[in-house]
Structures are given as structure tokens and as C-alpha cells.
């Protein structure tokens, strides 16, 4: 597990942007953290790093937003209001496996609600405190992402 400090929203966005510049196809990012911890801000940065110009908003009510005009497609899911059976009905695996959609980057807010997870993913827990945000990053399974190189370039 790697830990980084993100003192403010701009640092969170910029870290996401750096991630977006380096993320390989079929990367899944599972995001956890309380309300206001910076999950959507991080994803906005990822979108910017992918070259997506469209405004990225949290899909709390639409559930899934698809952005296909960047270096890779970005699929943004928000599970905040969903039960496990609702989540299964969404079939999130079509995004992380690249089935029926172009392979891209899948980001899932409130990932702790997933009844099942992909075999390979980047787990990011954002913790908000008076001193800013802290991100705990953990690569699960096989990923082609050199996280330590990205963190060093920050």
C-alpha cells in the first residue's frame, strides 16, 4: 500500500490528472471515502489527464456517465444510492472487462458497495481531515500501472 498526502482539492485533481496521463487501457479504479473526500474531484482530474474536455460530474442520479472523446474512454459509476441487487443489474463488469463497450478506464465511486470486484484494480481510499486529504493506494492483482513512478513525478 502506498500513501500520499493531498493537501487540497487542487492537489487531488492534479494527482488524478497525472494518473489519467499514464493509466493503461482496462484499468479499473475502485474509490472509497466519505462524502466530500474528493472522489469526484480525483475522477475529474483523471478525465483531464485522458484529454476529456467535457465537464465530468458525479453520476449520483444517472448512475453511469460515459466519456468517449479522450485518449481512452472513461466510465464513471456511482453506487451511492444502490443496493447490491441494483448494482448487479447494472452489470459493472461490462465496463472493467471491456465487453459491449470500448475498453477504457472504469472508475467506481462507493466501491465498497460492490457485491463482487474485478480480478485486477487500483483501490483508492480518500480520507478527509483538517489537514487535507490522504490517499491510500493499493494495487490488487496484475496491473500494468507503475504507481510509484507516478507518485515520484508529482
C-alpha positions in Angstrom: 0.0 0.0 0.0 1.2 3.5 -0.8 0.0 6.6 0.9 0.2 10.2 -0.3 -0.9 13.5 1.1 -3.2 15.7 -1.0 -3.4 18.9 0.9 -6.4 20.4 -1.0 -8.8 19.8 -3.9 -6.3 21.1 -6.4 -3.7 18.6 -5.3 -6.4 15.8 -5.6 -7.3 17.0 -9.1 -3.7 17.2 -10.2 -2.9 13.7 -8.9 -5.9 12.4 -10.8 -4.7 14.2 -13.9 -1.2 12.6 -13.6 -2.9 9.2 -13.2 -5.0 9.9 -16.3 -1.9 10.6 -18.3 -0.4 7.2 -17.5 -3.4 4.8 -17.0 -3.4 1.8 -19.4 -6.5 0.5 -21.1 -8.7 -1.7 -19.0 -7.7 -0.1 -15.7 -10.4 -0.2 -13.0 -10.2 2.2 -10.1 -12.4 1.5 -7.0 -12.8 4.6 -4.9 -13.9 4.7 -1.3 -14.2 7.6 1.1 -16.8 9.7 2.9 -18.9 12.4 1.3 -16.7 15.3 0.4 -13.5 13.2 0.5 -12.6 14.1 -3.2 -13.7 11.0 -5.2 -15.3 13.1 -8.0 -12.5 15.6 -7.9 -10.0 12.8 -8.5 -12.1 11.5 -11.4 -12.3 14.9 -12.9 -8.5 15.0 -12.8 -8.3 11.6 -14.4 -10.6 12.8 -17.2 -8.4 15.8 -17.8 -5.3 13.6 -17.9 -7.1 11.4 -20.5 -7.8 14.6 -22.6 -11.5 14.7 -22.0 -12.8 18.2 -22.4 -16.4 17.6 -21.3 -17.3 18.6 -17.8 -17.2 15.5 -15.6 -20.0 15.4 -13.0 -20.9 12.8 -10.4 -23.4 10.3 -11.8 -25.2 10.0 -8.5 -28.6 10.0 -10.2 -27.7 8.8 -13.7 -25.5 6.0 -12.2 -23.1 5.8 -15.1 -21.5 8.5 -17.2 -19.5 7.6 -20.3 -16.9 9.9 -21.7 -15.5 8.6 -25.0 -13.7 11.6 -26.5 -10.3 11.2 -24.7 -7.2 9.1 -25.2 -9.2 6.3 -23.7 -12.9 6.1 -22.8 -13.7 6.9 -19.2 -16.6 5.1 -17.5 -17.7 6.8 -14.2 -20.1 4.8 -12.0 -21.5 6.0 -8.7 -23.0 3.3 -6.4 -24.0 5.6 -3.5 -27.8 5.1 -3.7 -27.8 1.4 -4.9 -28.4 -1.9 -3.2 -26.3 -5.0 -4.2 -29.1 -6.3 -6.4 -29.3 -2.9 -8.2 -25.6 -3.0 -8.7 -25.7 -6.5 -10.2 -28.4 -5.3 -12.6 -26.0 -2.5 -13.8 -23.5 -5.3 -14.8 -20.4 -3.2 -14.0 -18.2 -5.9 -15.3 -19.0 -5.0 -18.9 -17.0 -1.8 -18.2 -14.0 -3.3 -16.5 -13.8 -6.2 -18.9 -14.4 -4.1 -22.0 -17.5 -6.2 -23.0 -20.0 -4.4 -25.2 -18.1 -1.1 -24.7 -14.7 0.1 -25.9 -12.0 -0.9 -23.4 -11.1 2.1 -21.3 -10.8 3.4 -17.7 -13.5 2.4 -15.3 -13.9 4.4 -12.1 -16.4 3.4 -9.4 -17.3 5.7 -6.5 -18.6 4.0 -3.3 -17.0 0.8 -4.5 -17.4 -0.8 -1.0 -21.0 -1.4 -2.2 -19.9 -3.7 -5.0 -21.1 -7.3 -4.4 -18.1 -8.6 -6.4 -14.9 -7.0 -7.7 -12.7 -7.3 -10.8 -9.6 -9.5 -10.5 -7.3 -6.5 -11.1 -7.8 -3.0 -9.9 -6.4 0.0 -8.2 -8.1 0.6 -4.8 -8.0 4.2 -3.7 -9.3 5.2 -0.3 -9.6 9.0 0.2 -9.6 10.3 3.8 -10.5 13.9 4.5 -9.3 15.6 7.6 -8.5 19.1 8.8 -5.0 18.7 7.3 -6.3 17.9 3.8 -6.8 14.6 2.2 -4.8 11.4 2.4 -5.0 8.8 -0.3 -4.3 5.1 0.4 -3.5 3.4 -2.8 -3.4 -0.4 -3.2 -2.9 -2.3 -6.5 -4.8 -5.6 -6.4 -4.0 -8.4 -8.9 -2.0 -7.8 -12.0 -1.9 -4.2 -13.3 0.4 -2.5 -15.9 0.5 0.7 -13.9 3.8 1.8 -12.3 2.2 3.7 -9.4 5.5 4.6 -7.7 6.8 6.3 -10.8 3.6 8.4 -11.0 3.8 9.4 -7.3 7.5 10.4 -7.7 6.7 12.6 -10.6 4.2 14.6 -8.5 
